[in-house]
Amino acid sequence: MESAVKTLWNNNFLLLSIGKIFSVFGNQVLTFVLPLYILSASGSPALFGIILGLSFLPIAITSPIGGIMADRLKKQFIMFWLDVAVALIIVIYMIISGISGAIAPIMLVKLLALNAIQGMYLPAVQASTPLLVPENALVRANSVIETVNTLANMAAPAAAGILLARFGLSPILVACAVCFVITAGMDLLIRIPYKKQETGMGMIQIVKTDMTGALRFVTKERPILVKMAVLMIVLPMFVASIFMVGVPVFITQYLGMGTEHIGIGRGIAWSGGIIGGLIAGALGERLTIKRVPSAAVFLALSLVPVGVVLLFDMPHLAAFVVIIAADTICGVALMLYMIPLWAYVQKITPPQLLGKVMSLLSALPIVSTGLGFLLTGVFLERLYTVPWLIVFVAAFICLVTVLFVRKHFREAESDA
């Protein structure tokens, strides 16, 4: 993957990074607050997990489409129109929800639409990064993007939890719409290198040909990516589901705390992502793909303190502190796991395939996360008296998976 850009901090990369702050903040507030609103209203972990899980499924469909779009169309225009679409969806939702009393179905449809758009948005951003920075700065560039994501993620739950508890849903939706309008304006200022791909084929044939080429590259030319995909499926399914679905349930129903504590706790926990991003940026190209299994082990072990808290009867405040500390450790490990992995994929993938390959690989953890959310919500409701069992089983499965695939990451290091 080659880039004509000579410096990391150029105007286009800076605009992309700043725009991501507003976009990720708005998206994470919506993703966090809408299912949490359902949990507060219904008190059902199963319904909470099902709605959160089902909302991720559209990404499986739209992410490959987004990959094709990212390789064939101007990426800044893709991001602009998708940000505008999200702002319009928020406005339409506010109008419809004010008329209808069926909150849960309307909220599910809204989350489905938001994540369908997110599935098309992510490949455009991921495919833009290697075109805006030098190749020898890919790890640092990805650490910047992920740190920006983490800053927005850190602020979003805290703001959403407090605002939801004090003012309700409407002010949050208005603020999110403004975020996406600002991001859309910044998208138009970015200049991303673009080379039109000529074709005389119809749309269906383009989709078939493009995705076949991406699949051939992953499975035949770089089969090491298939081995990596196993870890990219298992870790999000179990680790993300415990922290995103389990922890809100633990805090509200086991510790008896309010939604503002969930928001504050998640905000504190995201500081781990900032720490991990800063470490990754400092290490730069020394943070290679062979380091991923070590970070994955810490990611799996971050679940253990949560299980211990649930197994033993601890004072509620102490239990809350331990859970948030574990979530923070998870954030550090997650950054040291993701950044070198995506930098490796960007480095070995030809420019004309980058959007499609990134969309295929990024869809895997997103879909597995959705499935994990759904299953975790159901298990927490069925196994309400032994939640620690769910956590320990999840940690065990993750550790076994890391041990199974770790040798393939050493092969990837020499392959690069």
N, C-alpha and C positions, 0 to 999 in steps of 0.2 A: 504494500500500500504506500504510494508515494504522494508527497504534498509539496507544492511549490512555495508554501509559506515558510518563512525563515525564523519567525519568532512565535512563542506561545501566546504572549499577550498582545494580540492584534485587535483592531476595532471589531471585526466580525465575530471573533470568538468571545470577546467581552460582551457584545450585545446578546449573543446566544446564551451566555451564562446568566446575565441579569434577567433576561426574559424568562429563563427557566425558573427563577425564584418566584415570580408572580404566578406562573402557570402551575408549578408544582404545589405552591401554597394553596391556590384555589382548589386544585384537584384533590389534594389530601384533606382539606377541610371538609369537602363534600363527601369523600369516601369515608371519613371518620365519623362525621356527625349524623349522616342519614341513617345508617344501621344502628348507631348508638341511640338515636331517637326512638327507633323501634324497640330496642332492648329496654329502655326506660319505660315506654308505654305498655309493653306486653309482659316484661319480666321473664321471657322465654329464651334461654340460651339456644335452643334448637332453631327457633324462628330467626334469631339474630344471625346464627351461623349460616342458615339456608339462604337468607337474603344476601348476606355478604358474599357467600360462595357463588350463588347463581349469577351475581352481577359481574363476575370475572369471566364467565364463559364466552361472551361476545368477542373477547380479545383473541380467542383461538381462531375466529373467522376473519376478523378485520386486520390482525397483525400481518399475515401474509400479503393481504391486499395493500397494506401500508408499505410493506417492503418493496413491492413492485412499483408503487407510486414514487417512493423515495429514489429508486434507480432511474425512473423514466421522466419524472417531472421536476420542476424547480422546487427545491426543498423549502425555501422560505415561503413560497405561496401555499404549499401544503399546510405548513404550520399556521399561517395566517387564517386560512379559511376554517381550519379545525378549531382554532381558538374562538373565532366568531361564532361557530356552530354551538360551542359549549355555552357561551353567553346567552344565545337565543334559547337554548334548552332550559336554562335556569329561569328565564323570564316566563316561558310557556308553562313550566312546572308550577311556578308561583300562582299563575292565573288559574290553572286546572285544580290545584290543591285547595284553592279558596272556594271553588264551586262544589267539588266532590268531597264526601266524607270518607271514602275508601282510601285511607292513607297508605297502608302497606303495599297494595298493588301499584299505586301511582309512584311510590318511592322506588319500588323494584324496577319499574319501567325506566325511570329516570337514571338509576344506577346502570342499567343495561346500556342505555344510550351513551352515557358518559364514558363507560369503559370500552364501548365499541369505537368511539372517537379516539380514546387513549391508545387503543391497539394500532390505529393508523398513525398516530402522532409520534410514538416512541421510535419507530424505525427511521423517520425523517431526522430526528435529533441525533440518533446513534450514527447514522450514515453521514451526517454533516461534520461531526467532530474530526475525523481523520483528514477532511478536506480543508480544515481551517487551522490546523496546527502542523508543525514538523513531525516527521515519523518518529524521531528520537525523543519526542515529548509526549507520546501517546499516553503513557502511564500517568504523567503529571496532569495532562489534559483531562483524562478520565477521573482523576482524583479531584480536580476542580469541579467538574460537573457533578460528581457524586456528593462532594461537600456542599455544593449549592443546594442539591436536592435535600440533603440532610438538614441544612439550616431552615429550609422551608418546611420540611417535615417536623422539625423540632418546634417551630412556632405554631404550626397548624393545629395539632391536637390540643395544646394548651389554650390557645385562643378559642377554639371551637368548644371545648369542654366548659370553659368559664362562661362564654357567651350563651351557650345553650341553656346552662343552668339559670342564668340571670335574665336573659332577654328573649329566649325562644329561638325558633328556626329562621324567621324572616330576615332579621338583620344580617345573619350569616350568609344567606343566599345573595343578598344585595352586594355584600363585600366581595363574594366570590365572582359575581358577574363583572364587577369593576376590575378585578385582577385579570380576568381573561381579555377584557377590552384593552387594557394596558399592554398585555403580552402581544396581542394581535398588532398593535401599532409598532412595537419593537421588531416584530417579524419582518415588516416591510423594509426596515433599514438594513437588514443583514444581506450581505452579498456572498453567496455560496457558489463556488465553481460549478458549472453545469455544461454537460455535453450531451446533446440530444442523441438518443438511440433510434436510428432509422428502422422502420419495419413496415411491411405491407400486410401484416396479419390482422385479423379481427381481434376483438377484446378477449374472447374466450380462448383463442389460440395463444394470445400473448400471455395470459395467466398460466395456461398449461405449460408453455415453453419455458417461461421464466422460472416457475417453481420447480419444474423438472431439472433445470440447470442448477438451481440452488441445492436441491436434494442430492443430485449427483456429486456436487462438490463436497457436501458434508459426509455422505456415506461412502463414496468411492475414492475421491482425491484426498480428503482429509478425514479418514475414519476415526481419528483420535477424537474428533468432535462428538461422535456418537457416545464414546465412553464418558466424556465430560457431561453429556446431556443427562446421564443417569443421576449424577450428583445435583445437577440443576433442577431435576424433578423432585428428588427425595427431600433435600434440605428445606426448600420453601414449603412443601406440603406439611411438614411436621413442625419445624421451628417457627415459621411465620404464623401458622395457625394457632399455636400455643400463645404467642405473644399478642397477636392481633384479636383473636376471639376469646381465648382462655383468660388472659389477664383482665380485660374489662369485666368478665363474669366473676372472676375471683375477687376483684376489688369491690364490686357493687353487691354481690350476693353472698360471698363468704366473709368479707371484711366489713360489710355494711356501710361503705363509704359512697359518696355521691359522684355524679358524672364529672364534676370539676376536678376531683382527685384523679380520675382517669386521664383527663386532659393534661393536668400538671405532671403526672407521672410519665406519660408518653413524651411530653416536651423535654423533661429531664433526661429520659432514656435516649432521645435522639442526639444528645451531646456525645454519646459514644460514637455515632457516625461521624461527627466532626473530628473527634480525636483520631479515628481510623483514617479519615480522609487526609488529615494533616501528616500522619505517619506515612501513608502511601505517597503523598507528594514529596516528603523529605527523602524517602528511599528511592523514588524515581524508577529508573530502569533496573535497579537492583531487586525490585519487587517483581520477580519473574513468576511464570506459570507454575513452576514446581513448588512454590510456597503455598499454593491454594489449599492442598490437603491439611496443612498445619492450621490454617485459619478456619477450615471447616470443622476440625476437631474442637476448637474453642467455641465455635458456633453451636455445636451439638451439646457441649458441656454446659453452656449457659442456661440450659433448661433445668439442670440438676438442682440448683438452689430453689427454683420455683416449686419443684416436687417436694423438696425437704420442708419448705414452709407449709405446704398443704398437708403433709404427713404428720407433722408435729403441731401441737397447739401452741402457737406463739401469740404474744400481744399484737393487736391489730396494726399498730403503728410500726412496730419492728418488722412484721411480715410485709407491710407495704414497702418499707425501705429495702428489704432484701429482694423483693420482686423487681423493683425499679433498678436496683444495682445490677441484677442479672440481665435485665433488658438492655442496660447500658453496655455491658460486656458484649452482648449479642451485637450491638451496633458497631463496636470496634471491629469485631471479627468479621462481620458482614462486609465492611468496606475492604478489608484486607483480602477477602475472598473474591469479591466481585470485580474490583478494579483491574488486577492483573489478568483475570479471565477474559474480560471484554477487550482489554488492550491486545491480548494475544489473538483473539478472533479478528479484530480490526487490522492487525498487522499481516496476517496470512491470507486474508480474503481479497481477491481482485476487486477494483472499484466498481465494475459493472455488476457485481454480485453482492456487494456489501449490504445494501438495504434488505435484500431478500434473505440472506443468510442470518443477519442480525434479527430480522423479524421472526424467522423460524426458531432460533435459539432463545430469544426473549419471550416468545409465546409459551414455551415449555414451563418455566417457573411460574408464570402468571396463571396458567391453567391449573397447574398442580396446586398452587396456593388457593385458588377458588375451591377445588375439590377438598383440600385440607380444611378450609373454613367450614364447609358444609358438614363434613364428618365430625370435626371437633365439636361443633354446636350440638349435634345429635348425641354424641357420646357423653358430653357434659350433662345433658339432661337425663340420659339413661343411667349414667354412673355417677350420679350427683354426690353419693356418699364417699366415693373413692377417687376424687379427681387427680390425686397424686399418681395413681396407676397409669392414667392416660399420659401424663408428663414423662414418667420414667420410661414407658414403652417407646414414646417418640424419640427420646434421647438415645436409647439403645439402637433403634433402627437406623438413626442417622450415623452413629459411630461405626456400625457394621458396614454401612454403605461406603463411608470414607475409607476404611481399611481395604475394601474390595477394589476401589478405583485408583488408589493413590499412586500405584506404579505407572499408570498411564499418563499422569501429569509429569513424571520425570521423562518419559518418552517425548512428550510434547515440547519440553525444554530443548532437547537435542534436535528435534524436528524443526523448531523455529530457527 
